[in-house]
């Protein structure tokens, strides 16, 4: 693969992380309007399935086709990578602090790097291992969880960490299917359909639709979230997986907490202490390092 193509993948992964950093703006605004996080999650995946489904109908209906192996991977991505990921993360936020939940979500790149070795035959290079450790440490500092950890409920900690593992399943599954010729649109459509159907019985969708019908602001907020901070970054992230290794793409999404910290400071006047500043610098350093071509040695992913 050419260096130009790899650079496109790096830019796409970084962009997806930065855009995901704006998620908090929509979550806070939607909550103020009376839309719960679970309703918001269900609705944004519903929007993705409708838009991407319409795109496939117009462009190439053959993209709806899946072989038996792809069906199994898609089910794993949809049930584990989206439904369980969302449910565990949202529930963890009711048991432990938001900052701790956020930090534990970012164990996902660790799992992606590890899983990618046996399944995708990717190298566990020293560069990737170092970058994920530095970026995760920076994430911890950015969230301030060391100075204010909040509740340390063990079940909540497990759920938050498990949600990170769940997203790693989505990442690896997407890489597997894209390597087998499946388009980004196909992956997005089926995982989105599985997610919103799975969540719909638990989030009182009629109430959410009623609120959107009576409030233009609520309608615009949900549609905007579905298009701008869900569909767009997922398209970019899945595209990046067609150009670069899954482990590398996953590490590059550490741009999300970096962007979220900057947005929190600019939009809400949230303080940036010395620990936060150091954390931001560490994440930025890790992103720069992993964005460069890997010329370091690697841990052999194959048995002798």
C-alpha positions in Angstrom: 0.0 0.0 0.0 1.4 3.4 -0.9 2.5 6.0 1.6 -0.2 8.4 0.3 -2.9 5.8 0.9 -1.6 5.1 4.5 -1.6 8.9 5.1 -5.2 9.1 4.1 -6.0 6.3 6.6 -4.2 8.2 9.4 -6.0 11.4 8.6 -9.4 9.6 8.6 -8.7 7.9 12.0 -7.6 11.1 13.6 -10.6 13.0 12.2 -13.0 10.4 13.5 -11.5 10.8 17.0 -11.7 14.6 16.9 -15.3 14.6 15.7 -16.2 12.1 18.5 -14.8 14.6 20.9 -17.8 16.8 20.1 -20.2 14.1 21.4 -20.4 15.7 24.8 -21.9 18.9 23.4 -24.8 17.0 21.9 -25.3 14.7 24.9 -25.5 17.6 27.3 -27.8 19.7 25.1 -30.1 16.7 24.4 -30.2 15.8 28.1 -31.4 19.4 28.8 -34.2 18.8 26.3 -35.3 15.7 28.1 -33.8 13.0 25.8 -32.1 10.2 27.7 -28.6 8.9 26.7 -30.2 5.5 25.8 -32.8 7.1 23.6 -30.1 9.2 22.0 -28.0 6.2 21.2 -31.0 4.3 19.8 -32.1 7.3 17.7 -28.7 8.0 16.2 -28.2 4.5 15.1 -31.7 4.5 13.6 -30.8 7.6 11.6 -27.6 5.9 10.4 -29.6 2.8 9.2 -32.1 4.9 7.3 -29.6 7.1 5.6 -27.1 4.4 4.7 -29.9 2.0 3.7 -31.3 4.6 1.3 -27.8 5.2 -0.1 -27.3 1.5 -0.8 -30.7 1.2 -2.5 -29.8 4.0 -4.8 -26.2 3.1 -5.5 -25.8 -0.7 -5.4 -28.3 -3.2 -3.8 -25.6 -5.8 -4.0 -24.0 -4.2 -0.9 -26.9 -5.8 1.1 -25.4 -9.2 0.4 -23.5 -11.1 3.1 -22.0 -14.6 3.1 -22.3 -16.8 6.2 -18.9 -15.8 7.7 -19.8 -12.1 7.3 -23.2 -12.6 9.0 -21.4 -14.0 12.1 -18.9 -11.1 12.2 -21.7 -8.6 11.6 -23.7 -10.1 14.5 -20.7 -9.9 16.8 -20.1 -6.2 15.7 -23.7 -5.3 16.2 -24.5 -7.1 19.4 -21.1 -6.9 21.2 -19.6 -3.9 19.5 -22.6 -1.5 19.6 -25.4 -2.8 21.9 -23.3 -4.2 24.7 -20.8 -1.4 24.3 -23.5 1.3 24.7 -25.4 -0.5 27.4 -22.3 -1.2 29.6 -20.9 2.3 29.2 -24.2 4.0 30.0 -24.8 1.8 33.0 -21.3 2.3 34.3 -21.9 6.0 34.4 -24.6 5.4 37.0 -22.2 3.5 39.3 -18.9 5.4 39.0 -17.8 8.9 38.0 -18.1 10.1 34.4 -14.3 10.7 34.2 -13.6 7.1 35.4 -16.1 5.7 32.9 -14.5 7.7 30.1 -10.9 6.5 31.1 -11.9 2.9 31.2 -13.5 3.1 27.8 -10.1 3.8 26.4 -8.7 0.4 27.2 -10.2 -0.5 23.7 -6.9 0.2 21.8 -5.1 -2.2 24.2 -7.5 -5.0 23.3 -7.4 -4.1 19.6 -3.6 -4.3 19.5 -3.7 -7.7 21.3 -6.5 -9.2 19.3 -5.1 -8.0 16.0 -2.0 -10.1 16.4 -3.6 -13.6 16.2 -6.6 -12.7 14.1 -5.3 -10.1 11.7 -1.6 -11.1 11.8 -0.7 -7.5 12.6 2.6 -6.7 14.4 2.6 -5.7 18.0 5.4 -3.2 17.3 7.2 -1.3 20.1 5.9 1.9 18.5 2.2 0.9 18.9 2.7 -0.5 22.4 4.5 2.6 23.6 2.0 4.9 21.9 -1.0 3.2 23.5 0.5 3.3 27.0 1.5 7.0 26.7 -1.9 8.0 25.2 -3.8 6.1 27.9 -1.8 7.7 30.6 -2.4 11.1 29.0 -6.2 10.2 28.9 -6.1 9.5 32.7 -4.5 12.8 33.4 -6.9 14.7 31.1 -10.0 13.4 32.9 -8.6 14.2 36.3 -9.6 10.8 37.6 -6.4 10.6 39.7 -7.4 13.7 41.8 -11.1 13.0 41.9 -11.9 9.3 41.1 -15.4 9.4 42.6 -17.1 6.2 43.4 -15.0 3.0 43.0 -17.8 0.6 42.6 -16.2 -2.6 41.2 -19.2 -3.6 39.0 -19.2 -0.1 37.5 -15.4 -0.4 36.8 -15.9 -3.8 35.2 -18.8 -2.5 33.0 -16.8 0.5 31.8 -13.7 -1.6 31.0 -15.8 -4.2 29.3 -17.5 -1.6 27.1 -14.0 -0.7 25.9 -13.4 -4.4 25.1 -16.7 -4.5 23.2 -15.7 -1.6 21.0 -12.5 -3.4 20.2 -14.7 -6.2 18.8 -16.3 -3.7 16.4 -12.9 -2.5 15.3 -11.4 -5.9 14.6 -14.6 -7.1 12.9 -14.7 -4.1 10.7 -11.1 -4.7 9.7 -11.8 -8.4 8.9 -14.8 -7.6 6.7 -13.2 -4.7 4.9 -10.2 -6.9 4.1 -12.6 -9.3 2.5 -14.0 -6.7 0.2 -17.1 -5.5 2.1 -17.9 -1.8 1.8 -18.1 0.7 4.7 -21.8 1.2 3.9 -22.6 -2.5 4.3 -20.9 -2.6 7.8 -22.6 0.6 8.9 -26.0 -0.4 7.8 -26.2 -3.8 9.4 -24.5 -2.8 12.7 -26.7 0.2 13.0 -29.9 -1.8 12.4 -28.8 -4.4 15.0 -28.1 -1.7 17.5 -31.3 0.3 17.3 -33.5 -2.8 17.2 -31.7 -4.2 20.2 -32.0 -1.0 22.2 -35.5 0.1 21.2 -37.4 -2.1 23.8 -35.5 -0.4 26.6 -35.6 3.3 25.8 -39.2 4.3 25.3 -38.9 5.4 21.7 -42.5 6.7 21.4 -41.8 9.3 24.1 -38.6 10.3 22.2 -40.5 10.7 18.9 -43.2 12.7 20.7 -40.6 15.1 22.1 -39.0 15.5 18.7 -42.4 16.1 17.1 -43.2 18.9 19.6 -39.7 20.5 19.6 -37.9 21.5 16.5 -34.8 22.0 18.7 -34.9 18.4 19.9 -35.4 17.2 16.3 -32.5 19.1 15.0 -30.3 18.0 17.9 -31.0 14.3 17.3 -30.6 14.5 13.6 -27.5 16.6 13.9 -26.0 14.1 16.3 -26.9 11.2 14.0 -25.3 12.8 11.0 -22.4 14.9 12.4 -21.0 13.0 15.4 -22.1 9.4 14.6 -22.4 8.7 10.9 -19.5 11.0 9.8 -16.9 9.7 12.3 -18.0 6.1 11.8 -17.6 6.4 8.0 -14.1 8.0 8.6 -13.1 5.3 11.1 -14.2 2.4 9.0 -12.5 4.0 6.0 -9.3 4.2 7.9 -9.4 0.5 8.6 -9.2 -0.1 4.9 -6.0 1.8 4.7 -4.1 1.2 8.0 -3.8 -1.5 10.7 -6.6 -1.9 13.1 -4.3 -1.3 16.1 -2.9 1.9 14.6 -6.4 3.2 13.8 -7.6 2.5 17.3 -4.7 4.3 18.9 -5.3 7.3 16.7 -8.8 7.7 18.1 -7.2 8.9 21.3 -7.6 12.2 19.6 -11.1 12.1 21.1 -10.3 12.9 24.7 -7.8 15.5 23.5 -10.5 17.2 21.5 -13.1 16.8 24.3 -10.8 18.5 26.7 -10.2 21.4 24.4 -14.0 21.7 23.7 -14.8 21.6 27.4 -12.3 24.4 28.0 -13.6 26.6 25.1 -17.3 25.9 25.4 -17.9 25.4 29.1 -14.9 27.1 30.7 -13.8 23.8 32.3 -10.4 24.2 34.0 -7.2 23.0 32.6 -4.7 22.3 35.4 -1.1 21.2 35.1 -2.1 17.5 35.1 -4.5 18.1 32.2 -1.9 20.0 30.2 0.6 17.2 30.7 -2.0 14.6 29.7 -2.9 16.6 26.5 0.8 16.8 25.7 1.2 13.0 26.2 -1.7 12.2 23.9 -0.5 14.6 21.3 3.0 13.0 21.4 1.5 9.5 21.1 -0.5 10.5 18.1 2.5 12.0 16.4 4.6 8.9 17.1 2.0 6.4 15.9 1.2 8.5 12.8 4.7 8.1 11.5 5.7 5.0 9.5 6.7 2.2 11.9 10.4 1.6 11.6 10.9 0.0 15.0 11.2 -3.7 15.7 8.1 -5.7 16.3 7.1 -8.5 18.5 6.6 -11.6 16.3 2.9 -12.4 15.9 3.5 -15.9 14.7 4.6 -19.0 16.6 8.0 -20.4 15.6 
